[in-house]
Amino acid sequence: METLLVHARIADAFLPDLVIRLERAGVEVRGARELGPGPGRSRCHEADWDTEYLDLVLSIRIVNSYEEAVSHIARHGSGLAEAIVTSNHRRAMRFLRE
């Protein structure tokens, strides 16, 4: 996985622990300034969204809506391996259809 999109509604609760665990595992975390400074963290550049790192590097972007996430995927995704994790069954089915 090169990119993780996280909804803004859960970012504050979800990301801090995740980022710490990733860094402990040796993953370089690139992301929005909302992630804050830390060892192994750097800012994302536009080229990061289109890069297949083939390494322990993960770019994280915080999005405000499902539509913003899908727009990001449409612009930067490969069309082969995108996935969604949601508790909203209707939204998951929409993602699969579209």
VOMI-388076 format. One record per residue: residue in one letter; x, y, z of N, C-alpha, C, CB in turn; residue number from 1. Coordinates in nm, 4 decimals, always signed. Atoms other than C-alpha are relative to their C-alpha. Last residue first. Glycine has a CB too. Layout:
<pts>
pt aa = a, n.px = X, n.py = Y, n.pz = Z, ca.px = X, ca.py = Y, ca.pz = Z, c.px = X, c.py = Y, c.pz = Z, cb.px = X, cb.py = Y, cb.pz = Z, i = NUM
...
</pts>
This chain:
<pts>
pt aa = e, n.px = -0.0532, n.py = -0.1129, n.pz = +0.0762, ca.px = -1.8372, ca.py = +0.2795, ca.pz = -0.9375, c.px = +0.1469, c.py = -0.0138, c.pz = -0.0271, cb.px = -0.0253, cb.py = +0.1285, cb.pz = +0.0723, i = 98
pt aa = r, n.px = +0.0702, n.py = -0.0226, n.pz = +0.1266, ca.px = -2.0073, ca.py = -0.0432, ca.pz = -0.8386, c.px = +0.0703, c.py = +0.1029, c.pz = -0.0873, cb.px = -0.1424, cb.py = +0.0447, cb.pz = +0.0266, i = 97
pt aa = l, n.px = -0.0223, n.py = +0.1156, n.pz = +0.0881, ca.px = -1.7525, ca.py = -0.1417, ca.pz = -0.5711, c.px = -0.0649, c.py = +0.0181, c.pz = -0.1373, cb.px = -0.0540, cb.py = -0.1267, cb.pz = +0.0655, i = 96
pt aa = f, n.px = -0.1398, n.py = +0.0011, n.pz = +0.0397, ca.px = -1.7503, ca.py = +0.2054, ca.pz = -0.4172, c.px = +0.0265, c.py = -0.1155, c.pz = -0.0966, cb.px = +0.0911, cb.py = -0.0106, cb.pz = +0.1235, i = 95
pt aa = r, n.px = -0.0147, n.py = -0.1087, n.pz = +0.0980, ca.px = -2.1310, ca.py = +0.2155, ca.pz = -0.4160, c.px = +0.1435, c.py = +0.0027, c.pz = -0.0523, cb.px = -0.0377, cb.py = +0.1378, cb.pz = +0.0634, i = 94
pt aa = m, n.px = +0.0566, n.py = +0.0530, n.pz = +0.1249, ca.px = -2.1358, ca.py = -0.1221, ca.pz = -0.2397, c.px = +0.0101, c.py = +0.1039, c.pz = -0.1121, cb.px = -0.1479, cb.py = -0.0419, cb.pz = +0.0209, i = 93
pt aa = a, n.px = -0.0917, n.py = +0.1029, n.pz = +0.0486, ca.px = -1.9005, ca.py = +0.0117, ca.pz = +0.0285, c.px = -0.0495, c.py = -0.0562, c.pz = -0.1332, cb.px = +0.0149, cb.py = -0.1133, cb.pz = +0.1041, i = 92
pt aa = r, n.px = -0.1141, n.py = -0.0701, n.pz = +0.0588, ca.px = -2.1153, ca.py = +0.3248, ca.pz = +0.0658, c.px = +0.1012, c.py = -0.1000, c.pz = -0.0566, cb.px = +0.0674, cb.py = +0.0908, cb.pz = +0.1050, i = 91
pt aa = r, n.px = +0.0459, n.py = -0.0659, n.pz = +0.1232, ca.px = -2.4286, ca.py = +0.1163, ca.pz = +0.1196, c.px = +0.1155, c.py = +0.0709, c.pz = -0.0714, cb.px = -0.1119, cb.py = +0.1011, cb.pz = +0.0320, i = 90
pt aa = h, n.px = +0.0159, n.py = +0.0998, n.pz = +0.1060, ca.px = -2.2504, ca.py = -0.1070, ca.pz = +0.3704, c.px = -0.0408, c.py = +0.0639, c.pz = -0.1324, cb.px = -0.1036, cb.py = -0.1042, cb.pz = +0.0410, i = 89
pt aa = n, n.px = +0.1198, n.py = -0.0372, n.pz = +0.0737, ca.px = -2.1339, ca.py = +0.1845, ca.pz = +0.5882, c.px = -0.0140, c.py = -0.0925, c.pz = -0.1220, cb.px = +0.0057, cb.py = +0.1502, cb.pz = -0.0435, i = 88
pt aa = s, n.px = +0.1087, n.py = +0.0724, n.pz = -0.0662, ca.px = -1.8831, ca.py = +0.0359, ca.pz = +0.8351, c.px = -0.1328, c.py = +0.0274, c.pz = -0.0703, cb.px = -0.0090, cb.py = +0.0398, cb.pz = +0.1491, i = 87
pt aa = t, n.px = +0.1097, n.py = -0.0807, n.pz = -0.0512, ca.px = -1.6059, ca.py = +0.1400, ca.pz = +0.6012, c.px = -0.0994, c.py = -0.0889, c.pz = +0.0728, cb.px = -0.0693, cb.py = +0.0770, cb.pz = -0.1140, i = 86
pt aa = v, n.px = +0.0350, n.py = +0.0596, n.pz = -0.1289, ca.px = -1.2727, ca.py = +0.0176, ca.pz = +0.4691, c.px = -0.1037, c.py = +0.0930, c.pz = +0.0615, cb.px = +0.1272, cb.py = -0.0188, cb.pz = +0.0949, i = 85
pt aa = i, n.px = +0.0631, n.py = -0.0888, n.pz = -0.0966, ca.px = -1.2320, ca.py = +0.0943, ca.pz = +0.0999, c.px = -0.0270, c.py = -0.0809, c.pz = +0.1259, cb.px = -0.1318, cb.py = +0.0631, cb.pz = -0.0569, i = 84
pt aa = a, n.px = +0.0907, n.py = +0.0626, n.pz = -0.0960, ca.px = -1.0010, ca.py = -0.0663, ca.pz = -0.1528, c.px = -0.0590, c.py = +0.1072, c.pz = +0.0907, cb.px = +0.0734, cb.py = -0.1084, cb.pz = +0.0837, i = 83
pt aa = e, n.px = +0.0551, n.py = -0.0922, n.pz = -0.0983, ca.px = -0.7999, ca.py = +0.0229, ca.pz = -0.4617, c.px = -0.0996, c.py = -0.0739, c.pz = +0.0896, cb.px = -0.0679, cb.py = +0.1206, cb.pz = -0.0699, i = 82
pt aa = a, n.px = -0.0056, n.py = +0.0537, n.pz = -0.1355, ca.px = -0.5999, ca.py = -0.2529, ca.pz = -0.6305, c.px = -0.0552, c.py = +0.0941, c.pz = +0.1062, cb.px = +0.1404, cb.py = -0.0344, cb.pz = +0.0337, i = 81
pt aa = l, n.px = -0.0179, n.py = +0.1439, n.pz = -0.0184, ca.px = -0.6265, ca.py = -0.2314, ca.pz = -1.0060, c.px = -0.0191, c.py = -0.0468, c.pz = +0.1429, cb.px = +0.1353, cb.py = -0.0395, cb.pz = -0.0460, i = 80
pt aa = g, n.px = +0.1172, n.py = +0.0674, n.pz = +0.0540, ca.px = -0.7507, ca.py = +0.1106, ca.pz = -1.1172, c.px = +0.0056, c.py = -0.1504, c.pz = +0.0209, cb.px = -0.0141, cb.py = +0.0307, cb.pz = -0.1469, i = 79
pt aa = s, n.px = -0.0399, n.py = +0.0837, n.pz = +0.1141, ca.px = -0.3997, ca.py = +0.2465, ca.pz = -1.0639, c.px = -0.1197, c.py = -0.0638, c.pz = -0.0686, cb.px = +0.0963, cb.py = -0.1086, cb.pz = +0.0456, i = 78
pt aa = g, n.px = +0.0015, n.py = +0.1453, n.pz = -0.0155, ca.px = -0.5104, ca.py = +0.5302, ca.pz = -0.8410, c.px = +0.0398, c.py = -0.0737, c.pz = -0.1269, cb.px = -0.1363, cb.py = -0.0451, cb.pz = +0.0431, i = 77
pt aa = h, n.px = -0.1313, n.py = +0.0552, n.pz = -0.0320, ca.px = -0.4004, ca.py = +0.8942, ca.pz = -0.8659, c.px = +0.0054, c.py = -0.1521, c.pz = +0.0077, cb.px = +0.0458, cb.py = +0.0558, cb.pz = +0.1287, i = 76
pt aa = r, n.px = -0.1133, n.py = -0.0750, n.pz = +0.0557, ca.px = -0.6835, ca.py = +1.0906, ca.pz = -1.0277, c.px = +0.1330, c.py = -0.0737, c.pz = +0.0165, cb.px = +0.0092, cb.py = +0.1364, cb.pz = +0.0662, i = 75
pt aa = a, n.px = +0.0167, n.py = -0.0096, n.pz = +0.1455, ca.px = -0.9716, ca.py = +0.8497, ca.pz = -0.9754, c.px = +0.1203, c.py = +0.0676, c.pz = -0.0644, cb.px = -0.1282, cb.py = +0.0772, cb.pz = -0.0344, i = 74
pt aa = i, n.px = -0.0243, n.py = +0.1321, n.pz = +0.0578, ca.px = -0.8446, ca.py = +0.7644, ca.pz = -0.6255, c.px = -0.0099, c.py = +0.0052, c.pz = -0.1525, cb.px = -0.1000, cb.py = -0.1028, cb.pz = +0.0566, i = 73
pt aa = h, n.px = -0.1439, n.py = +0.0263, n.pz = -0.0130, ca.px = -0.8252, ca.py = +1.1317, ca.pz = -0.5269, c.px = +0.0360, c.py = -0.1328, c.pz = -0.0666, cb.px = +0.0419, cb.py = -0.0017, cb.pz = +0.1492, i = 72
pt aa = s, n.px = -0.0666, n.py = -0.0885, n.pz = +0.0953, ca.px = -1.1762, ca.py = +1.1910, ca.pz = -0.6632, c.px = +0.1514, c.py = -0.0211, c.pz = +0.0028, cb.px = -0.0338, cb.py = +0.1469, cb.pz = +0.0307, i = 71
pt aa = v, n.px = +0.0190, n.py = +0.0610, n.pz = +0.1322, ca.px = -1.3013, ca.py = +0.8867, ca.pz = -0.4722, c.px = +0.0662, c.py = +0.0849, c.pz = -0.1082, cb.px = -0.1505, cb.py = -0.0176, cb.pz = -0.0306, i = 70
pt aa = a, n.px = -0.0818, n.py = +0.1213, n.pz = +0.0069, ca.px = -1.1531, ca.py = +1.0235, ca.pz = -0.1499, c.px = -0.0089, c.py = -0.0638, c.pz = -0.1388, cb.px = -0.0443, cb.py = -0.1010, cb.pz = +0.1077, i = 69
pt aa = e, n.px = -0.1386, n.py = -0.0443, n.pz = +0.0103, ca.px = -1.3018, ca.py = +1.3700, ca.pz = -0.2073, c.px = +0.0948, c.py = -0.1201, c.pz = -0.0107, cb.px = +0.0375, cb.py = +0.0871, cb.pz = +0.1213, i = 68
pt aa = e, n.px = -0.0205, n.py = -0.0531, n.pz = +0.1345, ca.px = -1.6414, ca.py = +1.2136, ca.pz = -0.2773, c.px = +0.1439, c.py = +0.0480, c.pz = -0.0206, cb.px = -0.0975, cb.py = +0.1147, cb.pz = -0.0265, i = 67
pt aa = y, n.px = -0.0110, n.py = +0.1145, n.pz = +0.0902, ca.px = -1.6256, ca.py = +1.0062, ca.pz = +0.0408, c.px = +0.0314, c.py = +0.0488, c.pz = -0.1409, cb.px = -0.1303, cb.py = -0.0839, cb.pz = +0.0008, i = 66
pt aa = s, n.px = +0.1221, n.py = +0.0655, n.pz = +0.0444, ca.px = -1.5695, ca.py = +1.3276, ca.pz = +0.2327, c.px = +0.0329, c.py = -0.1219, c.pz = -0.0851, cb.px = -0.0881, cb.py = +0.0977, cb.pz = -0.0785, i = 65
pt aa = n, n.px = +0.1199, n.py = -0.0470, n.pz = -0.0702, ca.px = -1.3252, ca.py = +1.5478, ca.pz = +0.4203, c.px = -0.1276, c.py = -0.0717, c.pz = -0.0393, cb.px = -0.0177, cb.py = +0.1451, cb.pz = -0.0240, i = 64
pt aa = v, n.px = +0.1043, n.py = -0.0490, n.pz = +0.0909, ca.px = -1.0008, ca.py = +1.3777, ca.pz = +0.3245, c.px = -0.1247, c.py = +0.0339, c.pz = +0.0800, cb.px = -0.0327, cb.py = -0.1052, cb.pz = -0.1097, i = 63
pt aa = i, n.px = +0.1271, n.py = -0.0142, n.pz = -0.0697, ca.px = -0.6804, ca.py = +1.3312, ca.pz = +0.5256, c.px = -0.0997, c.py = +0.0622, c.pz = -0.0968, cb.px = +0.0150, cb.py = +0.0867, cb.pz = +0.1299, i = 62
pt aa = r, n.px = +0.0730, n.py = -0.1240, n.pz = +0.0279, ca.px = -0.3884, ca.py = +1.2092, ca.pz = +0.3181, c.px = -0.1318, c.py = -0.0030, c.pz = +0.0763, cb.px = -0.0248, cb.py = +0.0182, cb.pz = -0.1535, i = 61
pt aa = i, n.px = +0.1317, n.py = -0.0099, n.pz = -0.0625, ca.px = -0.1300, ca.py = +0.9535, ca.pz = +0.4211, c.px = -0.0603, c.py = +0.1358, c.pz = -0.0328, cb.px = +0.0092, cb.py = -0.0207, cb.pz = +0.1538, i = 60
pt aa = s, n.px = +0.0515, n.py = -0.1374, n.pz = +0.0053, ca.px = +0.1694, ca.py = +0.8500, ca.pz = +0.2127, c.px = -0.1410, c.py = +0.0000, c.pz = +0.0564, cb.px = +0.0019, cb.py = +0.0569, cb.pz = -0.1464, i = 59
pt aa = l, n.px = +0.1446, n.py = -0.0162, n.pz = +0.0098, ca.px = +0.3300, ca.py = +0.5208, ca.pz = +0.3167, c.px = -0.0341, c.py = +0.1479, c.pz = +0.0011, cb.px = -0.0722, cb.py = -0.0735, cb.pz = +0.1152, i = 58
pt aa = v, n.px = +0.0368, n.py = -0.1417, n.pz = +0.0050, ca.px = +0.6916, ca.py = +0.4153, ca.pz = +0.2666, c.px = -0.1510, c.py = +0.0065, c.pz = -0.0186, cb.px = +0.0759, cb.py = +0.0766, cb.pz = -0.1160, i = 57
pt aa = l, n.px = +0.0738, n.py = -0.0292, n.pz = -0.1222, ca.px = +0.8364, ca.py = +0.0742, ca.pz = +0.3510, c.px = -0.0259, c.py = +0.1504, c.pz = +0.0109, cb.px = +0.0773, cb.py = -0.0511, cb.pz = +0.1239, i = 56
pt aa = d, n.px = -0.0860, n.py = -0.0121, n.pz = -0.1175, ca.px = +0.9402, ca.py = +0.0033, ca.pz = -0.0082, c.px = -0.0893, c.py = +0.0283, c.pz = +0.1211, cb.px = +0.1081, cb.py = +0.1134, cb.pz = -0.0192, i = 55
pt aa = l, n.px = -0.0598, n.py = +0.1333, n.pz = -0.0090, ca.px = +0.7943, ca.py = -0.0674, ca.pz = -0.3521, c.px = +0.0986, c.py = -0.0046, c.pz = +0.1164, cb.px = +0.0707, cb.py = -0.0378, cb.pz = -0.1327, i = 54
pt aa = y, n.px = -0.1284, n.py = -0.0024, n.pz = -0.0689, ca.px = +0.7393, ca.py = +0.3096, ca.pz = -0.3619, c.px = +0.0716, c.py = -0.1342, c.pz = -0.0040, cb.px = -0.0196, cb.py = +0.0422, cb.pz = +0.1428, i = 53
pt aa = e, n.px = -0.0030, n.py = +0.1330, n.pz = -0.0593, ca.px = +0.4658, ca.py = +0.3162, ca.pz = -0.6234, c.px = +0.1375, c.py = -0.0153, c.pz = +0.0618, cb.px = -0.0300, cb.py = -0.1138, cb.pz = -0.1061, i = 52
pt aa = t, n.px = -0.1205, n.py = +0.0814, n.pz = -0.0102, ca.px = +0.4409, ca.py = +0.6892, ca.pz = -0.6793, c.px = -0.0289, c.py = -0.1360, c.pz = +0.0611, cb.px = +0.1051, cb.py = +0.0719, cb.pz = +0.0818, i = 51
pt aa = d, n.px = -0.0075, n.py = +0.0854, n.pz = +0.1188, ca.px = +0.1369, ca.py = +0.8785, ca.pz = -0.8077, c.px = +0.1158, c.py = -0.0989, c.pz = +0.0051, cb.px = +0.0127, cb.py = +0.0852, cb.pz = -0.1235, i = 50
pt aa = w, n.px = +0.1301, n.py = +0.0633, n.pz = +0.0211, ca.px = +0.0335, ca.py = +1.0438, ca.pz = -0.4796, c.px = +0.0015, c.py = -0.0952, c.pz = -0.1196, cb.px = -0.1072, cb.py = +0.1064, cb.pz = -0.0200, i = 49
pt aa = d, n.px = +0.0182, n.py = +0.1157, n.pz = -0.0887, ca.px = +0.3980, ca.py = +1.1059, ca.pz = -0.3935, c.px = -0.1310, c.py = -0.0726, c.pz = -0.0275, cb.px = +0.0043, cb.py = +0.0443, cb.pz = +0.1458, i = 48
pt aa = a, n.px = -0.0486, n.py = +0.1225, n.pz = +0.0650, ca.px = +0.4408, ca.py = +1.3283, ca.pz = -0.7016, c.px = -0.0190, c.py = -0.1237, c.pz = +0.0870, cb.px = +0.1469, cb.py = +0.0147, cb.pz = -0.0354, i = 47
pt aa = e, n.px = +0.0992, n.py = +0.0455, n.pz = +0.0979, ca.px = +0.2214, ca.py = +1.5977, ca.pz = -0.5423, c.px = +0.0426, c.py = -0.1311, c.pz = -0.0657, cb.px = -0.0219, cb.py = +0.1073, cb.pz = -0.1072, i = 46
pt aa = h, n.px = -0.0052, n.py = -0.0871, n.pz = +0.1162, ca.px = +0.4602, ca.py = +1.6233, ca.pz = -0.2482, c.px = -0.0971, c.py = -0.0581, c.pz = -0.1020, cb.px = +0.1465, cb.py = +0.0121, cb.pz = -0.0583, i = 45
pt aa = c, n.px = +0.0262, n.py = +0.0552, n.pz = +0.1326, ca.px = +0.3906, ca.py = +1.4658, ca.pz = +0.0849, c.px = +0.0167, c.py = +0.1103, c.pz = -0.1033, cb.px = -0.1425, cb.py = -0.0623, cb.pz = -0.0079, i = 44
pt aa = r, n.px = +0.1178, n.py = -0.0503, n.pz = +0.0709, ca.px = +0.5541, ca.py = +1.6026, ca.pz = +0.3959, c.px = -0.0154, c.py = -0.0726, c.pz = -0.1323, cb.px = +0.0101, cb.py = +0.1523, cb.pz = -0.0231, i = 43
pt aa = s, n.px = -0.0291, n.py = -0.1108, n.pz = +0.0895, ca.px = +0.7973, ca.py = +1.3932, ca.pz = +0.5958, c.px = -0.1288, c.py = +0.0429, c.pz = -0.0678, cb.px = +0.1076, cb.py = -0.0389, cb.pz = -0.1046, i = 42
pt aa = r, n.px = +0.1142, n.py = -0.0659, n.pz = +0.0652, ca.px = +0.7850, ca.py = +1.1580, ca.pz = +0.8877, c.px = +0.0498, c.py = +0.1099, c.pz = -0.0912, cb.px = -0.0986, cb.py = +0.0576, cb.pz = +0.1046, i = 41
pt aa = g, n.px = +0.0494, n.py = +0.0762, n.pz = +0.1144, ca.px = +1.0511, ca.py = +0.9050, ca.pz = +0.9911, c.px = -0.1190, c.py = +0.0618, c.pz = -0.0691, cb.px = -0.0356, cb.py = -0.1361, cb.pz = +0.0430, i = 40
pt aa = p, n.px = -0.1056, n.py = +0.0739, n.pz = +0.0686, ca.px = +1.0951, ca.py = +1.0570, ca.pz = +1.3335, c.px = -0.0589, c.py = -0.0790, c.pz = -0.1155, cb.px = +0.0736, cb.py = -0.0938, cb.pz = +0.0975, i = 39
pt aa = g, n.px = -0.0387, n.py = +0.1224, n.pz = -0.0683, ca.px = +0.8162, ca.py = +1.2978, ca.pz = +1.4147, c.px = +0.1091, c.py = -0.0702, c.pz = -0.0767, cb.px = -0.1197, cb.py = -0.0923, cb.pz = +0.0182, i = 38
pt aa = p, n.px = -0.1373, n.py = +0.0456, n.pz = +0.0201, ca.px = +0.6549, ca.py = +1.6214, ca.pz = +1.3166, c.px = +0.0255, c.py = -0.1298, c.pz = +0.0750, cb.px = +0.0994, cb.py = +0.1073, cb.pz = +0.0451, i = 37
pt aa = g, n.px = -0.0980, n.py = -0.0562, n.pz = -0.0918, ca.px = +0.2788, ca.py = +1.6628, ca.pz = +1.2995, c.px = +0.1389, c.py = -0.0558, c.pz = -0.0257, cb.px = -0.0408, cb.py = -0.0269, cb.pz = +0.1433, i = 36
pt aa = l, n.px = -0.0632, n.py = +0.1111, n.pz = -0.0704, ca.px = +0.0309, ca.py = +1.4363, ca.pz = +1.1235, c.px = +0.1017, c.py = +0.0490, c.pz = +0.1010, cb.px = +0.0664, cb.py = -0.0942, cb.pz = -0.0985, i = 35
pt aa = e, n.px = +0.0816, n.py = +0.0378, n.pz = -0.1150, ca.px = -0.1844, ca.py = +1.7383, ca.pz = +1.0355, c.px = +0.0623, c.py = -0.1137, c.pz = +0.0798, cb.px = -0.1385, cb.py = -0.0398, cb.pz = -0.0458, i = 34
pt aa = r, n.px = -0.0578, n.py = -0.0622, n.pz = -0.1193, ca.px = +0.0990, ca.py = +1.8574, ca.pz = +0.8100, c.px = -0.0792, c.py = -0.0341, c.pz = +0.1257, cb.px = +0.0064, cb.py = +0.1512, cb.pz = -0.0174, i = 33
pt aa = a, n.px = +0.0428, n.py = -0.1379, n.pz = -0.0194, ca.px = -0.0262, ca.py = +1.6116, ca.pz = +0.5533, c.px = +0.0577, c.py = +0.0544, c.pz = +0.1292, cb.px = -0.1532, cb.py = +0.0102, cb.pz = +0.0011, i = 32
pt aa = g, n.px = +0.1388, n.py = -0.0405, n.pz = -0.0113, ca.px = +0.1634, ca.py = +1.2948, ca.pz = +0.5047, c.px = -0.0203, c.py = +0.1468, c.pz = +0.0187, cb.px = -0.0625, cb.py = -0.0701, cb.pz = +0.1102, i = 31
pt aa = r, n.px = +0.0088, n.py = -0.1311, n.pz = +0.0647, ca.px = +0.4669, ca.py = +1.0857, ca.pz = +0.4482, c.px = -0.1442, c.py = +0.0442, c.pz = +0.0080, cb.px = +0.0502, cb.py = -0.0043, cb.pz = -0.1491, i = 30
pt aa = v, n.px = +0.1356, n.py = -0.0517, n.pz = +0.0170, ca.px = +0.5276, ca.py = +0.8020, ca.pz = +0.6886, c.px = +0.0083, c.py = +0.1391, c.pz = -0.0597, cb.px = -0.0773, cb.py = +0.0022, cb.pz = +0.1351, i = 29
pt aa = e, n.px = -0.0078, n.py = -0.1449, n.pz = +0.0156, ca.px = +0.8535, ca.py = +0.6100, ca.pz = +0.6549, c.px = -0.1399, c.py = +0.0494, c.pz = -0.0310, cb.px = +0.1017, cb.py = +0.0414, cb.pz = -0.1126, i = 28
pt aa = v, n.px = +0.0656, n.py = -0.0613, n.pz = +0.1151, ca.px = +0.7804, ca.py = +0.2595, ca.pz = +0.7809, c.px = +0.0234, c.py = +0.1507, c.pz = +0.0024, cb.px = -0.1519, cb.py = -0.0318, cb.pz = -0.0008, i = 27
pt aa = g, n.px = -0.0975, n.py = -0.0432, n.pz = +0.0988, ca.px = +1.0312, ca.py = +0.0982, ca.pz = +1.0155, c.px = -0.0584, c.py = +0.0630, c.pz = -0.1243, cb.px = +0.0820, cb.py = -0.1137, cb.pz = -0.0394, i = 26
pt aa = a, n.px = -0.0230, n.py = +0.1109, n.pz = +0.0930, ca.px = +0.7857, ca.py = -0.1071, ca.pz = +1.2217, c.px = +0.0971, c.py = +0.0382, c.pz = -0.1118, cb.px = -0.1325, cb.py = -0.0460, cb.pz = -0.0602, i = 25
pt aa = r, n.px = -0.0707, n.py = +0.1050, n.pz = -0.0759, ca.px = +0.8109, ca.py = +0.1466, ca.pz = +1.5043, c.px = +0.0336, c.py = -0.1192, c.pz = -0.0882, cb.px = -0.0847, cb.py = -0.0463, cb.pz = +0.1195, i = 24
pt aa = e, n.px = -0.1385, n.py = -0.0450, n.pz = -0.0177, ca.px = +0.7168, ca.py = +0.4130, ca.pz = +1.2489, c.px = +0.0825, c.py = -0.1026, c.pz = +0.0777, cb.px = +0.0031, cb.py = +0.1353, cb.pz = +0.0724, i = 23
pt aa = l, n.px = -0.0685, n.py = +0.0099, n.pz = +0.1291, ca.px = +0.4065, ca.py = +0.2202, ca.pz = +1.1478, c.px = +0.1467, c.py = +0.0386, c.pz = +0.0132, cb.px = -0.0688, cb.py = +0.0890, cb.pz = -0.1043, i = 22
pt aa = r, n.px = -0.0220, n.py = +0.1429, n.pz = +0.0289, ca.px = +0.3007, ca.py = +0.1729, ca.pz = +1.5093, c.px = +0.0738, c.py = -0.0200, c.pz = -0.1330, cb.px = -0.1347, cb.py = -0.0750, cb.pz = -0.0035, i = 21
pt aa = i, n.px = -0.1030, n.py = +0.0490, n.pz = -0.0925, ca.px = +0.3479, ca.py = +0.5432, ca.pz = +1.5856, c.px = +0.0325, c.py = -0.1457, c.pz = -0.0286, cb.px = -0.0459, cb.py = +0.0163, cb.pz = +0.1462, i = 20
pt aa = v, n.px = -0.1282, n.py = -0.0543, n.pz = +0.0454, ca.px = +0.1532, ca.py = +0.6392, ca.pz = +1.2726, c.px = +0.1135, c.py = -0.0474, c.pz = +0.0907, cb.px = -0.0048, cb.py = +0.1544, cb.pz = -0.0034, i = 19
pt aa = l, n.px = -0.0416, n.py = +0.0681, n.pz = +0.1226, ca.px = -0.1343, ca.py = +0.4083, ca.pz = +1.3641, c.px = +0.1377, c.py = +0.0457, c.pz = -0.0451, cb.px = -0.1014, cb.py = +0.0241, cb.pz = -0.1110, i = 18
pt aa = d, n.px = -0.0465, n.py = +0.1344, n.pz = -0.0352, ca.px = -0.1535, ca.py = +0.5390, ca.pz = +1.7204, c.px = +0.0495, c.py = -0.0757, c.pz = -0.1229, cb.px = -0.1122, cb.py = -0.0789, cb.pz = +0.0681, i = 17
pt aa = p, n.px = -0.1175, n.py = -0.0033, n.pz = -0.0872, ca.px = -0.1707, ca.py = +0.9016, ca.pz = +1.6063, c.px = +0.0550, c.py = -0.1383, c.pz = +0.0347, cb.px = -0.0338, cb.py = +0.0724, cb.pz = +0.1266, i = 16
pt aa = l, n.px = -0.1357, n.py = -0.0133, n.pz = +0.0538, ca.px = -0.3925, ca.py = +0.8322, ca.pz = +1.3034, c.px = +0.1148, c.py = -0.0003, c.pz = +0.1008, cb.px = +0.0074, cb.py = +0.1234, cb.pz = -0.0758, i = 15
pt aa = f, n.px = -0.0572, n.py = +0.1158, n.pz = +0.0686, ca.px = -0.7178, ca.py = +0.6902, ca.pz = +1.4350, c.px = +0.1489, c.py = +0.0131, c.pz = -0.0316, cb.px = -0.0744, cb.py = -0.0239, cb.pz = -0.1267, i = 14
pt aa = a, n.px = +0.0043, n.py = +0.1184, n.pz = -0.0856, ca.px = -0.8560, ca.py = +0.9314, ca.pz = +1.6955, c.px = +0.0789, c.py = -0.1165, c.pz = -0.0603, cb.px = -0.1448, cb.py = -0.0420, cb.pz = +0.0238, i = 13
pt aa = d, n.px = -0.0616, n.py = -0.0299, n.pz = -0.1298, ca.px = -0.7565, ca.py = +1.2557, ca.pz = +1.5256, c.px = +0.0044, c.py = -0.1215, c.pz = +0.0914, cb.px = -0.0751, cb.py = +0.1121, cb.pz = +0.0687, i = 12
pt aa = a, n.px = -0.1459, n.py = -0.0164, n.pz = +0.0083, ca.px = -0.8272, ca.py = +1.1164, ca.pz = +1.1772, c.px = +0.0649, c.py = +0.0225, c.pz = +0.1359, cb.px = +0.0336, cb.py = +0.1158, cb.pz = -0.0913, i = 11
pt aa = i, n.px = -0.0660, n.py = +0.0974, n.pz = -0.0873, ca.px = -1.1766, ca.py = +0.9864, ca.pz = +1.2502, c.px = +0.1507, c.py = +0.0200, c.pz = +0.0101, cb.px = -0.0280, cb.py = -0.1389, cb.pz = -0.0492, i = 10
pt aa = r, n.px = +0.0803, n.py = +0.0247, n.pz = -0.1205, ca.px = -1.3912, ca.py = +1.2742, ca.pz = +1.1188, c.px = +0.0691, c.py = -0.0968, c.pz = +0.0964, cb.px = -0.1371, cb.py = -0.0555, cb.pz = -0.0390, i = 9
pt aa = a, n.px = -0.0327, n.py = -0.0995, n.pz = -0.1025, ca.px = -1.1187, ca.py = +1.3828, ca.pz = +0.8749, c.px = -0.0737, c.py = -0.0270, c.pz = +0.1315, cb.px = -0.0338, cb.py = +0.1403, cb.pz = -0.0505, i = 8
pt aa = h, n.px = +0.1011, n.py = -0.1045, n.pz = -0.0145, ca.px = -1.1673, ca.py = +1.0645, ca.pz = +0.6725, c.px = +0.0342, c.py = +0.0897, c.pz = +0.1188, cb.px = -0.1406, cb.py = -0.0620, cb.pz = +0.0177, i = 7
pt aa = v, n.px = +0.0719, n.py = +0.0114, n.pz = -0.1262, ca.px = -0.8426, ca.py = +0.8776, ca.pz = +0.6141, c.px = -0.0985, c.py = +0.1151, c.pz = +0.0100, cb.px = +0.0977, cb.py = -0.0005, cb.pz = +0.1211, i = 6
pt aa = l, n.px = +0.0881, n.py = -0.1156, n.pz = -0.0145, ca.px = -0.6823, ca.py = +0.8115, ca.pz = +0.2759, c.px = -0.0833, c.py = -0.0223, c.pz = +0.1252, cb.px = -0.0914, cb.py = +0.0205, cb.pz = -0.1270, i = 5
pt aa = l, n.px = +0.1132, n.py = +0.0235, n.pz = -0.0888, ca.px = -0.3881, ca.py = +0.5704, ca.pz = +0.2856, c.px = -0.0778, c.py = +0.1304, c.pz = +0.0099, cb.px = +0.0467, cb.py = -0.0501, cb.pz = +0.1419, i = 4
pt aa = t, n.px = +0.0773, n.py = -0.1146, n.pz = -0.0469, ca.px = -0.1402, ca.py = +0.5679, ca.pz = +0.0000, c.px = -0.1146, c.py = -0.0465, c.pz = +0.0879, cb.px = -0.0533, cb.py = +0.0820, cb.pz = -0.1184, i = 3
pt aa = e, n.px = -0.0776, n.py = -0.1240, n.pz = +0.0083, ca.px = +0.1422, ca.py = +0.3343, ca.pz = -0.1032, c.px = -0.0716, c.py = +0.1186, c.pz = +0.0625, cb.px = +0.0319, cb.py = +0.0312, cb.pz = -0.1439, i = 2
pt aa = m, n.px = +0.0853, n.py = -0.1173, n.pz = +0.0000, ca.px = +0.0000, ca.py = +0.0000, ca.pz = +0.0000, c.px = +0.0895, c.py = +0.1231, c.pz = +0.0000, cb.px = -0.0969, cb.py = +0.0001, cb.pz = +0.1224, i = 1
</pts>
